[in-house]
Amino acid sequence: MTATPDQERPDTLRYRALRDLVERMQDTAPGKLEITKEGIVHDMASPRGPHELTAARVSRRLEKVMPDGLLAHTGTPDVEDVREGVMRHPDIMVIAEADMEVEGSFDPRALIAAVEIVSRSNPDNDWMGKTRDYPLLGIPLYLIFDPRTGVGAVLSEIHSTPDGPRYATRKNFVYGEDITIGEWTISTRELPRYR
């Protein structure tokens, strides 16, 4: 008897079971559901005012400096790597329009950058979990904006470590500064803070 790829990889079967569960729960559970190596992450609160305004302003600022054919996309779908057992949904995905012409989830390796606006209800997901998962998925740039504190970081240069791929470079910033993301520079002025 020949083993199927799923029979050879129990972690793939586990991931597919988690993925099915997320699909069934997504419309009834408040907030956002994602899958990591550790299991399902549930960000309880749906994004509100300052979170969504930050995403809109950062997206617009990025699109003003990027060449035609690239988008700072704030919609669906997720990014997913079944082999790694990870499904994430960045607040903003910098991606070529051509790489969006797919059915289902985006290939995370097609992303130029992932941008997260830190959630008030689960900040560790953005500062720790995604800092681990995005280099694992091959996303070369990760930007974090934290409306709780008015600070952020640009992470880049994926390298191998004993714990898996990690970002080698982290450039912290304070709201109000100009920041460089790859080849582009944008302002972080007038980004809202949580109250």
C-alpha positions in Angstrom: 0.0 0.0 0.0 1.3 3.5 -0.9 1.1 6.2 1.7 -0.5 9.5 0.7 1.3 12.7 1.6 -1.2 13.3 4.4 -0.5 9.9 5.8 3.2 10.7 5.8 2.6 14.0 7.7 0.4 13.8 10.7 1.0 17.6 11.2 -0.8 18.2 7.9 -3.8 16.2 9.1 -3.8 18.3 12.3 -3.6 21.5 10.3 -6.5 20.5 8.0 -8.6 19.7 11.1 -7.8 23.1 12.6 -8.5 24.8 9.3 -11.9 23.1 9.0 -12.7 24.2 12.6 -11.7 27.8 11.8 -13.9 27.8 8.7 -16.9 26.6 10.7 -16.4 29.1 13.5 -15.3 32.2 11.6 -18.8 33.6 10.9 -20.1 33.0 14.5 -17.0 33.8 16.6 -16.3 37.5 17.4 -13.0 38.8 16.2 -10.4 37.0 14.1 -9.2 33.4 14.1 -5.7 32.3 12.9 -3.7 29.2 13.0 -0.1 28.8 14.3 2.1 25.9 15.1 0.7 26.0 18.6 -3.0 25.9 17.5 -5.7 28.5 17.0 -5.2 32.1 18.0 -8.4 34.0 18.7 -8.3 37.8 18.8 -11.5 38.4 20.6 -12.3 42.0 19.6 -13.1 43.1 16.1 -10.9 46.0 15.0 -12.4 49.4 15.7 -11.7 53.1 15.0 -8.0 53.7 15.7 -7.0 50.3 14.4 -8.9 50.6 11.1 -7.9 54.3 10.7 -4.2 53.3 11.2 -4.5 50.5 8.6 -6.2 52.9 6.1 -3.6 55.7 6.5 -0.6 53.3 6.3 -2.1 51.6 3.3 -2.7 54.9 1.5 0.8 56.2 2.3 2.4 53.0 1.1 0.5 53.0 -2.2 1.5 56.6 -2.9 5.2 55.7 -2.9 5.0 52.2 -4.4 5.2 51.6 -8.2 2.1 50.7 -10.2 1.3 47.0 -10.0 1.8 46.8 -6.2 -1.0 47.2 -3.6 -1.1 47.7 0.1 -4.1 45.4 0.4 -6.3 45.5 3.6 -8.9 42.9 2.7 -9.2 39.1 2.5 -8.1 36.4 2.0 -5.6 34.9 4.5 -2.0 33.9 3.8 -1.5 30.2 4.3 1.2 27.6 4.2 -0.2 24.2 4.7 3.2 22.5 4.9 4.1 24.8 7.9 0.6 24.6 9.4 0.2 28.3 9.6 -2.7 30.6 8.4 -2.4 34.3 9.2 -4.4 37.4 8.2 -2.2 40.5 8.1 -3.9 43.8 8.5 -2.1 45.0 5.4 -0.4 42.9 2.7 2.0 44.5 0.3 1.6 42.3 -2.8 1.7 42.5 -6.6 -1.7 42.6 -8.2 -0.7 39.6 -10.3 -0.1 37.5 -7.2 -3.6 38.3 -6.1 -5.2 36.5 -9.1 -5.6 33.2 -7.2 -8.4 31.2 -5.8 -8.3 30.8 -2.0 -5.5 32.0 0.3 -2.6 34.0 -0.9 0.9 32.4 -1.0 2.8 34.1 1.9 6.0 34.0 -0.2 4.3 36.3 -2.7 4.0 39.0 -0.1 6.6 41.8 -0.1 5.6 42.9 3.4 3.1 42.2 6.1 1.8 45.1 8.3 0.1 44.7 11.6 -1.7 47.2 13.8 -1.4 45.9 17.3 -4.6 44.7 18.8 -5.7 46.1 22.1 -7.1 42.7 23.1 -4.1 40.4 22.1 -0.8 42.4 21.6 1.4 39.4 22.1 0.0 37.9 18.9 1.5 40.8 16.9 4.7 41.4 18.8 5.6 37.8 19.5 3.6 35.2 17.5 3.7 36.9 14.2 7.4 37.9 14.7 7.9 34.1 14.8 5.5 33.1 12.0 6.1 35.7 9.3 9.8 34.8 8.7 8.8 31.1 8.8 6.3 31.9 6.0 9.1 33.7 4.1 7.6 37.2 4.3 10.7 39.4 3.9 9.4 42.5 5.8 7.2 42.8 8.8 6.0 46.2 10.1 4.3 46.7 13.5 2.3 49.8 14.5 1.2 49.9 18.2 -1.6 52.4 18.9 -1.4 51.5 22.6 2.1 53.1 23.0 2.7 55.1 19.8 5.7 53.0 18.8 6.5 50.4 16.2 9.2 48.4 14.4 10.3 47.4 11.0 11.7 43.8 10.9 13.7 42.4 8.0 16.5 40.1 6.8 15.3 36.6 7.5 18.1 34.3 8.7 18.3 30.8 10.1 18.5 30.2 13.9 18.3 27.0 16.0 14.6 27.9 16.7 13.8 28.4 13.0 13.9 31.4 10.6 13.9 34.8 12.4 14.3 38.4 11.4 17.9 39.6 11.9 17.2 43.3 11.8 14.7 45.3 13.9 14.4 49.1 13.5 12.2 50.6 16.2 10.4 53.9 15.6 8.2 56.4 17.5 5.0 57.7 15.9 5.8 61.0 14.1 9.1 59.7 12.5 9.6 58.8 8.9 10.3 55.0 8.4 11.8 53.1 5.6 10.2 49.8 4.4 12.3 48.2 1.8 12.7 50.8 -0.9 10.0 53.1 0.4 9.8 55.8 3.0 6.5 56.8 4.7 5.5 59.1 7.5 4.1 57.9 10.8 2.7 61.3 11.6 -1.0 61.6 12.6 -1.6 58.0 13.3 -4.3 57.6 16.0 -3.7 56.1 19.4 -6.0 54.0 21.6 -7.6 55.9 24.4 
